[in-house]
Amino acid sequence: MVRVPISQKISFKGKNSSCMDSVTVTDVETGEMICQKCGIVLQDTNSFDIIDNTLPKSINVDQVDNRSLLRFHDMGLATVIDKFNHDSKGKPIAYKIRQDMHRMRLWDSRSHAKNASERNLRSALSEMEKLKEKLSLSDAIMERSAYLYRKAAKAQLVRGRKINGILGACVYIACREMDVSRTIIDISKNLQESRSSIAKNYRMLFNHLKISVSVQDPIKCIVKIANNLEIPENTTREAICILDTLKERRLTAGKKPDAVAATIIYMACIKTGISLSQQKISKVSGITGVTIRNRYNDYLKYVDLF
């Protein structure tokens, strides 16, 4: 690899007076700025800082990143013809050229998805980006979700099924794998897809792709429900203490974490004197009132509430 230095004339205040306003040489590979006159290293920066300083301000550093991204149907490597109908001098281009550019953009867009499977993938990943904003999910979760969807498409599990159903199941699996508290109900509401459809596709992917996910920690469910209910901090801490007591007696094993969390929050509210009905907890947590009452009756004899 050939290392090409970049010469710049930069003024460094506070340096030796003999080196003031002298020409510096920047090594792009190491990121060092060296005084051409005396050879001293004036600044040591990373390569992205150099790219950011040498490229035009209209170009973002993210645009020169060479990583391929699974959450884009073309891995983020495809070319895009800009819609800016001006020449290099900023003057508007002629009408005939503008029409030709429009056709080129159209065919360039069509060339990115040549068949039905690629169009399906592009549509699914586009919906995934929208879901990312709605649920405040990280890029890592999106990458994992896109990997699962691509794997399902390669195994021909997508054919004949709704895109949103498979997509919701992939996002839910990724959240479970990375220990992020997002329920099927949260995903179904934002995708406008039925809960049963996402749950059905989740079971199908779980069996066909041989996926293993860890059991969700009820503590995260407690914190999430408590934040949505806006209950005091001492009530949340009391709920966690009740959970520790029940875990010691192995009473939470095999139970749905959300149901356990909703019941424990109800018990903590009673113990700390917070007036909160089962109906309100049921509405926020997505757990039916019957389930909360059943779990409450099971745990009542092991927890001193009064």
HUMO-V899212 format. One record per residue. RES is the residue in one letter. PHI is phi in whole degrees, 0 to 359 (999 if undefined). Layout:
# HUMO-V899212
res;phi
RES;PHI
RES;PHI
This chain:
# HUMO-V899212
res;phi
M;999
V;272
R;265
V;258
P;284
I;245
S;264
Q;221
K;251
I;232
S;267
F;249
K;282
G;91
K;271
N;301
S;297
S;288
C;259
M;297
D;60
S;270
V;282
T;249
V;248
T;254
D;271
V;295
E;286
T;268
G;80
E;267
M;253
I;244
C;288
Q;290
K;276
C;246
G;86
I;285
V;281
L;272
Q;206
D;236
T;234
N;275
S;293
F;289
D;294
I;293
I;299
D;297
N;277
T;269
L;280
P;299
K;295
S;286
I;262
N;274
V;298
D;298
Q;286
V;258
D;285
N;265
R;283
S;271
L;247
L;290
R;283
F;252
H;297
D;258
M;63
G;74
L;251
A;283
T;276
V;229
I;273
D;293
K;272
F;279
N;272
H;224
D;275
S;294
K;266
G;89
K;272
P;298
I;279
A;294
Y;298
K;298
I;293
R;296
Q;294
D;297
M;295
H;297
R;295
M;296
R;297
L;298
W;289
D;295
S;294
R;290
S;291
H;286
A;229
K;275
N;226
A;295
S;293
E;290
R;293
N;297
L;295
R;296
S;295
A;294
L;289
S;293
E;295
M;295
E;296
K;294
L;294
K;301
E;291
K;289
L;261
S;56
L;266
S;278
D;295
A;297
I;293
M;295
E;297
R;293
S;297
A;295
Y;298
L;295
Y;294
R;298
K;294
A;293
A;293
K;293
A;276
Q;58
L;269
V;275
R;298
G;82
R;238
K;292
I;298
N;294
G;294
I;292
L;298
G;299
A;294
C;295
V;294
Y;295
I;296
A;298
C;295
R;294
E;294
M;263
D;59
V;253
S;280
R;224
T;270
I;297
I;296
D;301
I;291
S;295
K;294
N;279
L;269
Q;56
E;234
S;293
R;297
S;296
S;294
I;294
A;296
K;296
N;291
Y;298
R;295
M;296
L;294
F;300
N;279
H;279
L;266
K;55
I;268
S;239
V;237
S;278
V;288
Q;292
D;282
P;299
I;298
K;294
C;293
I;298
V;297
K;296
I;294
A;297
N;294
N;291
L;275
E;58
I;272
P;298
E;294
N;294
T;291
T;296
R;296
E;295
A;296
I;293
C;296
I;296
L;298
D;299
T;297
L;289
K;293
E;298
R;267
R;57
L;265
T;261
A;292
G;81
K;258
K;294
P;303
D;295
A;292
V;297
A;296
A;297
T;294
I;294
I;296
Y;297
M;292
A;294
C;295
I;296
K;292
T;265
G;78
I;268
S;276
L;216
S;279
Q;296
Q;297
K;291
I;297
S;298
K;292
V;284
S;276
G;81
I;256
T;293
G;297
V;296
T;296
I;297
R;293
N;295
R;294
Y;298
N;293
D;290
Y;267
L;300
K;285
Y;257
V;235
D;271
L;265
F;236
